[in-house]
Amino acid sequence: MINKLIFSILFFFLFYAPAWAEFKTASIYSNVEKSVYQIRVINKQTGKKSSIGSGFVVVKNNILATNYHVVSEFVNDPEVFTLEYLSTDGKTGPLELIDFDIVHDLAVVKANKPMGTPLKISYLPEKGANLYSLGNPLDLGFTIIKGTNNGILSKDEDGNILFSGSLNPGMSGGPTLDEQGNIVGINVATSGNNISFLVPAEYLRVVLDRLEKNSFSPVDDRFAHSSKQLRANAKKILNKMLNNKWSATKIGSFIVPAELDKSLRCWDASRTPKKDDLYLSYFTRCSNEDNIYLSSQLDVGSINYEYMWLETDKLSPARFYRRYERVNNSIIGSHATKRDVTNFFCHTDFTKIAGQDFKTTVCRRDYLKYTGLSDMLFTTAMVGKKNKGFIFNLDLTGTDASTSLKLFKHMLENFKWVKK
C-alpha cells in the first residue's frame, strides 16, 4: 500500500508538476494584472511619449511605485514633460510625483482616481526560490517573466537582488513577486543573458512609511530632496571605507592601499614589457561599478583611483622627465557640463609622502542644482628621482568634499616606501 502511495506521488510530480507551475504563473498574472500599469513621460508640446516604464499600485489604491529613472526626465524638466499612466485596458490619465529615493532608483506617484488593489510588500524568499517579474517590455503590452532569486549582491553597496530572468526595456519600475503574489523587488536593470537586477522592496517600504507620516504630500523642492539623499549616501559610503581594514598591494617601490571596500574592484592594466622598451611602467586601476542615475546625460557616485610606476635605465633624466610629465594627467570620469557644475578650482603644493617628495594637486567643482555635492580630483606625483616616477590619482563624482578629502589623506598615510 505504501509503495502504491509513493508511486502515485511520483507520478503526480513527474506528469502534473509542469502544468501546476504554468497554473501558478497564470494565477499570479490574473491576480495582479489590473494593479500594474505602464508609466509614461509625455512631451507637453507633441503629446507623445518620450520614455516609458512600469509601475504598480501599492499601500493605497491611488498610489503607484516605479523607478526614479523612469520619471527622471519629468523631474529635470517639469515645464517640458508630464507624467501619465496607461492601463492594460487602454485607459490613460495624469500622475503626480510625490516622493522618490534617488539613491535606490525608486519613485512614488499618485493618480486622481482608484487604480486597483494595492500589492503587499514582503521579504525576499530563500535563494533559489521562484520569482515573477511583471511589466511592459518594449511597449508591447503587459508581460510576466518567471525567474530565480539568486540573492543579494554582496559587492553592491545598495544590495540589489540578482534575478535570473530576462528583463527588457520598459519593465523598469514593475514589481517582482514571490509565489504568494507579494512584492519582494522592483525591476531596475538587466545585463542580458538572463542576468537582471531588482531593488529590494524594503527600500520602497522606507519611502512609503515617510509618505504616510506626511499624509502623502508631495516633496516641495525636488533638487533639495535629491541633494540631501545623495550627500548622505556619499558620506555613508566614504566613512565606511575610512573605517574598513584595507588590503594592500605593491607597485614599484611602494606598498599602497588596494580594495578599500567590497564594492570596489582593482585590476592590473600594465603594458607587457618588451626588450626594446625605453622605460618600464606598471599600472593598477580600482573603481566601483554602481553609479547613481540622475538623468540620461548625468550620473554620480563613481569612485576611481589608479597607481602608476615608471622606471628606466636607458633614458637620460631630461628625456625621462618629459615622458613622465606626459603621462601625469588625470581626467575625471564624469559627463557633467557647464550646465551642471562650476569650473574646477585647484590648489597645488609640495609635500612628503612615505618619506618621498611629491607634488600634489587637489581640484574641486560644485554642482549647480544639487547643493552640497562636488566632483573631487586628487593627483600626486613623486618628484626628485632621476629615473623613477610614481603617480597616484583619485577622483570622485557627486560626493561630499570634506569626507573625500579625509579619504585622500588617509590613503596617503598608508603609503610605504620599500627598497627593491
Secondary structure, 3 states (H helix, E strand, C coil): CHHHHHHHHHHHHHHCHHHHHHHHHHHHHHHHHHHEEEEEEEECCCCCEEEEEEEEEECCCCEEEECHHHHHHHHHCCCCEEEEEECCCCCEEEEEEEEEECCCCEEEEEECCCCCCCECECCCCCCCCEEEEEECHHHCCCEEEEEEEEEECCCCCCCCEEEECCCCCCCCCCEEECCCCCEEEEEEEEEECCEEEEEEHHHHHHHHHHHHHCCCCCCCCHHHHHHHHHHHHHHHHHHHHHHCCCCEEEECCEEEECCCCCCEEEEECCCCCCCCCCCEEEEEEEEECCCEEEECCEEECCEEEEEEEEECCCCCHHHHHHHHHHHCCCCCCCCCCCCCECCCEEEEEEEEECCEEEEEEEEEEEECCCCCCEEEEEEEEECCCCCEEEEEEEEEEEECHHHHHHHHHHHHHCCEECCC
